[in-house]
Amino acid sequence: MVDLRNIEALILDWSGTIVDDLRAVWEATNYCFQKFGVAPISKEKFREEFCLPFMPFYRRYLPTQTLEEIDRYYFERFNAIQDEVDLLPHAREFLDFARQRGLRMFVLSTMDPVVFERLCARTGINHFYEGAYVGIMDKTEEIHRILQSHRLDPTRTLYVGDMVHDVETARHGGVKSCAVLTGFDTLEKLRPAHPDLIVEHLGELRRLFEQA
């Protein structure tokens, strides 16, 4: 369990936690598959199989393609539809609440830095974050640097994300974990990872903070 009264800092995932980009990522992935002659997969199968770090997922379908080759077609499609990506419901309100509460906020994400900056500028939320660590392939290799660089107390830090890798990253860094069900991994995938807290969305997490 998490005593939210003790939390002083939040490390937030981006995709599926703050922004609703599941459909865009799935469509861009299938577009990439199509370019290499691979049959598309359903969104349900994508959610079942997609993982972070993401190269093992792509190796299953594109065993001989390089990351550069995959990125070429992936971003060709993603960039064309990125204006469809928006904040998830409750996200802006949660960020505003956390700022008013005095919580320090950081982003840790695999999201491409250029795409991240565009989305931040378009949604107008970049002022909420004290620091953003994006384009990170393996978050477990980065979390200690964030904690050390910003002198965060792991026992007073909560990592919020939508994937098993986020829960594993939190555990690796010795911080508490909160899994949200608004993104890529389903409850069935997240529960065996044993996050300290599971919420439907950031609105529920806000209510828990208020009730603590």
matplotlib code that plots the C-alpha trace (Angstrom):
import matplotlib.pyplot as plt

x = [0.0, 1.0, 0.6, -0.1, 0.4, 4.1, 4.5, 6.5, 7.4, 5.8, 7.6, 5.1, 5.0, 3.7, 2.0, -1.2, -0.7, -0.9, -1.7, -4.1, -1.9, -2.6, -4.6, -1.9, 0.9, -1.1, -1.9, 1.7, 2.9, 0.5, 1.5, 5.1, 4.2, 2.4, 5.4, 7.5, 4.8, 3.6, -0.1, -1.6, -2.7, -5.8, -5.6, -6.4, -3.5, -1.2, -2.1, -1.5, 1.9, 3.4, 6.1, 8.9, 11.7, 9.9, 12.5, 11.6, 8.1, 9.2, 11.8, 8.8, 7.3, 10.3, 13.3, 15.7, 14.8, 16.9, 15.5, 16.3, 14.2, 11.4, 11.4, 11.3, 7.9, 6.6, 7.1, 5.9, 2.5, 2.6, 3.6, 0.7, -1.8, -0.2, -2.7, -5.3, -3.4, -4.6, -4.5, -6.3, -9.4, -8.5, -4.8, -4.8, -6.8, -4.5, -1.4, -2.9, -3.9, -0.4, 1.2, -1.1, -0.3, 3.4, 4.4, 7.5, 6.8, 9.1, 8.4, 10.1, 9.1, 10.3, 8.5, 10.6, 11.9, 10.7, 7.2, 7.1, 8.0, 5.4, 2.7, 3.7, 3.6, 0.2, -1.4, 0.3, 1.4, 5.2, 5.2, 4.0, 7.3, 10.5, 12.3, 11.5, 13.6, 12.3, 13.5, 14.6, 14.6, 15.0, 13.6, 15.2, 18.6, 17.5, 15.4, 18.4, 19.9, 16.6, 16.5, 20.1, 20.1, 17.1, 17.8, 14.5, 13.7, 12.7, 10.4, 8.5, 8.4, 5.5, 6.0, 2.8, 2.5, 0.4, 2.7, 4.5, 7.8, 6.8, 6.0, 9.4, 11.2, 9.6, 10.7, 14.2, 14.4, 13.0, 10.0, 6.3, 4.3, 0.9, -0.5, -3.2, -5.7, -5.9, -3.1, -1.3, -1.3, -4.5, -5.4, -4.6, -1.1, -0.5, -1.9, 0.8, 3.5, 2.2, 2.1, 1.6, -1.6, -3.9, -6.3, -8.7, -7.5, -5.7, -9.0, -9.2, -5.6, -6.4, -9.3, -7.1, -4.6, -7.4, -8.8, -5.4]
y = [0.0, 3.6, 6.3, 9.2, 11.7, 11.0, 11.5, 14.5, 13.8, 12.1, 10.4, 10.1, 8.0, 9.8, 7.4, 5.9, 7.8, 11.5, 11.3, 9.0, 7.7, 4.0, 4.1, 6.2, 3.9, 0.8, 2.3, 3.4, -0.1, -1.8, 0.7, -0.3, -4.0, -3.4, -1.7, -4.9, -7.3, -8.4, -8.8, -6.2, -7.2, -6.2, -3.6, -6.3, -8.5, -5.4, -4.6, -8.3, -8.5, -5.0, -4.5, -2.2, -2.1, -2.5, -4.2, -7.7, -7.0, -5.8, -8.7, -11.1, -9.6, -8.0, -10.1, -8.7, -5.0, -2.5, 0.1, 2.8, 1.0, 0.4, 4.1, 5.3, 3.9, 4.1, 7.9, 8.4, 7.3, 8.5, 12.0, 12.1, 11.3, 12.9, 15.7, 13.1, 12.5, 14.5, 14.5, 11.7, 12.6, 13.8, 14.4, 18.2, 18.4, 16.0, 17.9, 21.1, 19.5, 18.0, 21.4, 23.1, 20.4, 21.2, 17.8, 17.8, 16.3, 14.5, 12.7, 9.4, 8.0, 6.1, 8.8, 10.3, 13.7, 15.6, 14.2, 14.8, 18.5, 18.9, 17.4, 19.4, 22.6, 21.8, 20.7, 23.5, 21.3, 21.5, 24.0, 21.3, 19.3, 20.0, 17.7, 15.4, 12.3, 11.1, 8.8, 6.3, 2.8, 1.1, 3.1, 0.9, 2.3, 5.9, 6.1, 6.1, 9.1, 11.0, 10.3, 11.3, 14.3, 15.8, 14.5, 12.7, 10.5, 7.1, 6.5, 9.7, 9.3, 7.7, 6.4, 6.5, 4.5, 2.2, -0.7, -3.5, -1.9, 1.1, -1.0, -2.8, 0.5, 1.8, -1.4, -1.1, 2.5, 1.7, 3.9, 3.2, 2.4, 3.3, 1.6, 3.3, 1.4, 4.1, 2.9, 0.0, -2.8, -4.4, -5.1, -8.8, -7.9, -5.3, -7.2, -10.0, -7.2, -6.3, -2.5, -0.8, 0.9, 0.4, 3.1, 3.4, 6.9, 9.9, 11.3, 8.4, 9.0, 12.6, 11.6, 9.2, 12.0, 14.3, 11.6, 10.7]
z = [0.0, -0.4, 2.2, -0.1, 2.7, 2.6, -1.2, -2.2, -5.8, -8.8, -11.7, -14.5, -17.6, -20.7, -23.2, -21.8, -18.6, -19.5, -23.3, -25.1, -27.9, -27.9, -31.1, -32.9, -31.8, -32.8, -36.2, -36.8, -35.9, -38.3, -41.0, -40.4, -40.5, -43.8, -45.4, -44.6, -45.8, -42.3, -41.6, -39.3, -35.7, -33.8, -31.1, -28.5, -29.7, -29.7, -26.1, -25.2, -26.8, -26.8, -24.1, -23.0, -23.9, -27.3, -29.5, -28.4, -29.6, -33.0, -33.3, -33.1, -36.3, -38.0, -37.1, -39.7, -39.8, -37.9, -35.5, -38.1, -40.8, -38.4, -37.2, -40.8, -41.5, -37.9, -37.7, -41.3, -40.1, -36.5, -37.6, -40.0, -37.3, -34.2, -34.1, -33.1, -29.8, -26.9, -23.1, -21.4, -19.4, -15.9, -16.9, -16.9, -13.7, -12.0, -13.0, -11.8, -8.5, -8.0, -8.7, -6.2, -3.7, -4.1, -5.6, -7.7, -11.1, -13.6, -16.8, -17.7, -21.1, -24.2, -26.3, -29.0, -27.8, -30.9, -30.7, -26.9, -27.3, -30.0, -27.8, -24.8, -26.8, -28.3, -25.1, -23.0, -20.1, -20.2, -17.3, -15.0, -15.1, -13.3, -15.7, -18.6, -19.4, -22.8, -25.6, -22.8, -24.1, -20.7, -17.9, -15.2, -16.3, -15.9, -12.7, -10.3, -12.2, -11.8, -8.1, -7.6, -9.8, -8.2, -4.7, -4.4, -1.5, -3.0, 0.0, -0.7, -4.5, -6.5, -10.0, -12.1, -15.3, -17.4, -18.2, -16.4, -17.3, -15.3, -12.2, -12.7, -13.0, -9.8, -8.0, -9.4, -8.1, -4.7, -5.2, -4.8, -8.0, -9.2, -12.3, -14.3, -16.5, -19.2, -21.5, -23.1, -20.5, -19.3, -15.7, -16.4, -17.4, -14.6, -11.6, -11.6, -11.6, -8.1, -8.3, -4.9, -6.2, -9.2, -10.3, -13.2, -14.2, -12.8, -11.5, -9.1, -8.0, -7.3, -5.1, -3.2, -2.5, -1.4, 1.0, 2.4]

ax = plt.figure().add_subplot(projection="3d")
ax.plot(x, y, z, "-o")
ax.set_aspect("equal")
plt.show()
